Amino acid sequence: MRSTTLIALTIVTAAAVAAAVFVPAPGGTKPAGVATAPVFPGLKGWIAGAAKLTVVGPSGTVTLERKGAAPKAGEPPVDGWSLADKGGYPVDPATIRPILSGLVDLKTVEPKTERPKLYDRLDLGTPGDKGSEAKSVALADGNGADIVKLIVGRRRYGLAGNDDGIYVRKPDEARTWLAAPAFDPPADAMAWIDRKLVDIDADQIRSVSLTPAAAGAKPLIFRRDKPADKLAIQDLPKDFKLKSDNPGSDVAPAFRYLDLTDVKPAGGVTAAPVATAHVETFDGMVLDVTLVDQDGATWVKFAAKGSDAAAEIARRTDGWAYKIPDARVKTLETKLADLQALPPAKGS
């Protein structure tokens, strides 16, 4: 074979190999056609027995525990999980499902570095160390035996079409990998739960009574007869001047999109109440909120009845005490004096 022909064939072959390994992408060149393999072969057969999940990351450590019957063999157990660090508060199944499914479906895409000095470039250093963005995921069965241990690093966007990948490594192996599908295990306990507590449309509130716990304190009562009316203060003292002509418009929204910022079992909040709020809606809901100051923070407890929406609130909140945003606490502790217009400055 002539040398020029051999050179031409070599160039064509090299180009064909390159085309099989790399394809163009909006974010640059990416691997294609690389042999994949499950990161955890056989995990589908073990996942139904998962009973404990621990995640360590930049936000700290969170531990989830599961009780109840196991699902069908091969199906991830997404129900029955709770936060061990928060007294067993229920975990949102929609949050844990992609984590467990991601572990089962996780496949290698491309081998990466084996050099520990380069781990941090992929956020695959030591989870929990200062400055580390790595996260560790440990899954165990009901007897405490390990099912999965994995270190999860940063996400690689646009790996294949609209799918993303993640960098991973097993704690007892030097090799790191680009793998798919991507998933993000939160190391913050609050990210695992449904944070919604109460969501009442302000226009549906018939009355609100805010009462300080101090002896002899009178409730501040707002009321209206129909949704189109203003939520007006009842029994307003003569000559009392309000700073706003519609103060109820600031109070009613306090029960709209009310989310928790922390939670603990109600039995652990035993201090005397500092205030209460009583709400009635046009559809028959009655909601009582008790505010308690304990350990340098304000905790709230809920009791609801009278409607389907109230039953849902009761289902979520019975037996629990919550922290809520400070601005909402301030609104629920509003007193009549807080609404009084300031006297005009002297000389004005």
N, C-alpha and C positions, 0 to 999 in steps of 0.2 A: 504494500500500500504506500502510495506516495505520501511524503511528510506533510504536504499541504492539506491533503485529504484528512489525515489523522488529526491534524490541528483543528480543522473545521469540525470534525465529529466530536472532538473533546469539548470545544466551545458550546456546541449544540447540547451535548449531554449535560454539561455543567449548568446551562441555562434551564434545562428541563428539571433538574434536581432542585434548583433554587426556586422554580415556580411551584414545585410540589410542597416546599417547606414554608414559603412566605407568600402571602397575598396582600394586596394593598388594602389599607383601611383608612377611614377619615383621620384617625389619630396617628397614622404612621404605619410601619410594617409590623405584622403580627404573625405568630406561628400558625401554621395550618398543616393538617395531615399528620400531626405528631401522635404516636400511639398513646392511648389513654388506658388507665387502669384504676379500679376503685382504690381509694385511699384506705378504706377499711373493708376489705373483702369479708363477706359473711355478716356484716352489721345488720342487714335487713332481718336476719333470723334472730338477732339478739335485742333489737331495739324495743320490742314490746315489753321487755323486763326492766327497762330503765326506771329508776326510782329516785335518783339524785343527780342534780346538775350543778356544777360549781364553775363559775366564771371569775377569773382574776384579770384585772386590767387597770388602765390609768385612773378609773373612777373608784377603784377599790375592789372588794370581793363580794359577790352575791351568791347565795346558795338557795337552790330550789329543791323541794322535796315533793314526792308524789305518793298519794295513797289511793286505794281503790283497786278495782279489778283491772287486770291487764287487758289491752285491746286484742284483737285478732292477731295471730302470728304474722309478722312482717309489717304491721302497721305502727307508725310512731304513736306513742301515748301522749296525746295533746291535752287530755282532760285530767283534772284532779291534782294539778300542780299548785304549789303555794310557796310563798317566800318564808323560808326558815328564819331569815333575819328580821322579819316584820311580824312575828307572832303567828305565822301561817296565813297571811293575807292571800286571797286567791290570785293566781296568775292568769292573765288573759290568754286563752288558747290560741288566739290569732298571732300572738307574739312568739310563742314557743314552737309553733308548727314549722315555720321556715328554718328554724335552727336544727331541729331533729331531722327534718326531711333533707336539709342541706348536708348533714353529716352522712346520711345513708347514701345520697346520690353523689357525694363528692368524688371526683375523679381527677387524676393528675393530667396536666396538659403539657407541661414542659419542666424539665429539671433545672434547678437554679443552683446557687452557690452552696458549697460545703464548708466555707470558711466562716467561723464564728465572728470574725472581725467585720464581716460584711452583713451580718444578720440585721443590724439596725437599719440598713438601707431599705429593707423590705418590711420594717416594723416587726421583726421576728426575734428580737432580743429576749431578755428575761422578763416575763410578765410580772408586774408589781415593782420592778426596780425604778428608781427615780429617773424620770425622763423617758422611760420606755413606753411605746405606744402598743406593744404587743398585748395580746389577750390569750389566756389559756382556757381551754374548755375540757372539763373532766366529767364524764358520764359514768355512773355506777349503777349496779342493780340493787335489789332490796337487801342483799346480804353484804353490801359494801364492796363487792368485787368490781374492779375496773372493767368497763366496756369500751370506753374511748378516752384517749388523752391526746390533745392536739393544741398546738400553738398557732394562732390565727394572726396574720399580719394585715398589711394594707390591701385595699381593693385595686384591681386592675380593670379600668373601664374599657368597654367596647372590645371585649376579648373575641367574641364571635357574634356578629350581628348586633343585637341590642343586649346581649348577655354580658355579664361581667365575670371576672375571675378574682381569686384571692391568693395571696402567698401564704403557704402553710409549711409547717415542719412538725414532725413528731419529736417529743422531748428527748427520746433516747436514740435519735438518729441525727447525723450531721447534715444530711442532704435536705435542702429546701426545695419547694415545688411551687410552680404556678398551677392552681387547681380551679375547678369550676364544679357546681355553681357557687357564686358568691353568697355569703350570709354574714350577718353582723350580730354576734352575741353580746348583748348589753352587759356592762359591768356595773351599772347603776340600777339599784333595786326598783326605783320608781319607773324605769323604762319597761318593766315586765308587766305592769298592771294597767287596767282600765282606770284612768284617773278621774273620770267623771263621777261626781257625787249627785248634784242636783242641776236640773236644767228646766226652769220655769219661765215661760214667756212673760215678760213684764206686764203686757197688756191683760194677762189672765189673772193677775193678782187682785183680789177683792179688798183684802186688808192685811196690814202688817202692824204688829205690836212689838216694840222694843222696850225691854224692861231691865234696868240695872238691878243687881241683887242687893244693893244697899237697903237697909231697913227704912221703910217709909217711902221709898222711891216710887214715883208714879210712872206708868208705862207711857211711852210716846206712841200714839196710835194714829195710823194712816188708814183711811177708808174711802171707798167710792161705791156707788150703786150700780154702775154699768161700766164696761171697759172703756168707753169713749170719754168718761169723766176723768178729772185729775184725781190722783191719789192724795187726798187732802188731810191735813192734820186735824184731829178731833179735839174739841175742848181747848182751843187756843186761847190763852189768857188775853183779856182785853188790853188793847194798846201794845200788844207784843208785835214787834216788827221783824219780819223774816228777811234774811239776806237774799232769798230766792222766792219768786212767786209760785214755784212748783217744786218744793223740796222732795216730794214723793218720787219725782222722776230720777232722783239719785239713789233712792232706797230700793225701789222695785228691781232694778237690774242686778242687784247683789245676788239674786238667786238664779241668774241666767249664766249658763256655762260655768258653774261653780265647780272647780277641780281641786283635788287634794295636792298637797306638797309633801306630806308625810302621813304615816298611819301607825297606830299601835292598838292592841286590844283595849277595849273600853274599860276593862277591869283594872288596868294599870293607871287610869286617870281618876283619882279619888278625891282631889281637892274640891272645895265648895265652888259652885257656879259663881261667876262674876256678872253674868247677864244671860238673858234668854230672848229669843225671837220667836214669835208665833205668826204663821202665815196661813191665810185662807184664800183659795182660788175660786173662780166662778164655776169650775167643774167639780167642786166638792173636795178637793184635796185639803188636808190639814197637815201642816208641817211645823214641827217644833224643833228649834235649834238651841242647844245649851252650850254656853261658852265657859271654859274652865281655864284658869291660869295655873300652870304647874311646871316646875323645872325650867323657869325662865321663858316659857312659850305659852301661847293660847291654843287650846285644843277644843274642838267642837264635836258634839254628839247630835245625832239626828233621830227623830221619831216621826214617821209619816203614816197617814191612813186616809181612807175616804175615796180613793180612785185607783184605777189600774196603774197610773203613773206613780202614785204614792206607794203601791205595793212593790213596784220595781225599786224605788228608793229604799224602802225598808229591807228588801232582799239583799241589797248591796251593803247597807250601812249598819244593820243591826249588829250590836256587839263590838263596834269599832269606834275609835276616836281619831280625829283627823286634824292635821294642820292645814289651814287654807291661806291664800295670799293675805298679807297684812292689810291691804286696802279693803278687802272684804270684811276682815275682822273689825276694822275701824268703822265701817258702815253699820255693822250689826250692833255696835256699841254706841251708836249715835244717841245723844241726849238733846232735849229741846234747846238747851243753852248753846249747843253747837250750831244751831240753825238761826240764832238771833243775829240781826244786823248790828254791826258796830255803830256806836253813837257817833255823830259827826264830830270831826276834830274841832277843837276850840279855835275860834277866829274864822272858821270857814263859812 
